[in-house]
């Protein structure tokens, strides 16, 4: 059985959570970039309609992937932020209980 202590750097987790939220926003901005550069059958011409449709479908898939990735990173950042608040609250409560028991 381990008797070691586990340490958590709350400031580090808050910083990571903030960076993840910022990263999610940057990834989400790329959805609009893909939308601006969307290609379809009208862009490739009549003889290449199938290829244009395939390109459009692929770019639509990229957009969805970017949206999903952005959401996942945002939710992870939010969860980290909530974890820091929870750990801080629990740590403070435990500290108060320890001090009360000692007095």
BELURPE-V153022 format. One record per backbone hydrogen bond with DSSP energy under -1.0 kcal/mol. NH is the residue of the N-H (numbers start at 1). CO is the residue of the C=O. If there is no record, write none. Layout:
nh=NH co=CO
nh=NH co=CO
This chain:
nh=10 co=8
nh=13 co=9
nh=14 co=10
nh=15 co=11
nh=16 co=12
nh=17 co=13
nh=18 co=14
nh=19 co=15
nh=20 co=16
nh=21 co=17
nh=22 co=18
nh=23 co=19
nh=24 co=20
nh=25 co=21
nh=26 co=22
nh=27 co=23
nh=28 co=24
nh=29 co=25
nh=31 co=28
nh=33 co=29
nh=34 co=30
nh=35 co=31
nh=36 co=32
nh=37 co=33
nh=38 co=35
nh=43 co=40
nh=44 co=40
nh=45 co=41
nh=48 co=45
nh=49 co=46
nh=52 co=48
nh=53 co=49
nh=54 co=50
nh=55 co=51
nh=56 co=52
nh=57 co=53
nh=58 co=54
nh=59 co=55
nh=60 co=56
nh=61 co=57
nh=62 co=58
nh=63 co=59
nh=64 co=60
nh=65 co=61
nh=66 co=62
nh=67 co=63
nh=68 co=64
nh=69 co=65
nh=70 co=66
nh=71 co=67
nh=72 co=68
nh=73 co=69
nh=74 co=70
nh=75 co=71
nh=76 co=72
nh=77 co=73
nh=78 co=74
nh=79 co=75
nh=80 co=76
nh=81 co=77
nh=82 co=78
nh=83 co=79
nh=84 co=80
nh=85 co=81
nh=86 co=82
nh=87 co=83
nh=88 co=84
nh=89 co=85
nh=90 co=86
nh=91 co=87
nh=92 co=88
nh=93 co=89
nh=94 co=90
nh=95 co=91
nh=96 co=92
nh=97 co=93
nh=98 co=94
nh=99 co=95
nh=100 co=96
nh=101 co=97
nh=102 co=98
nh=103 co=99
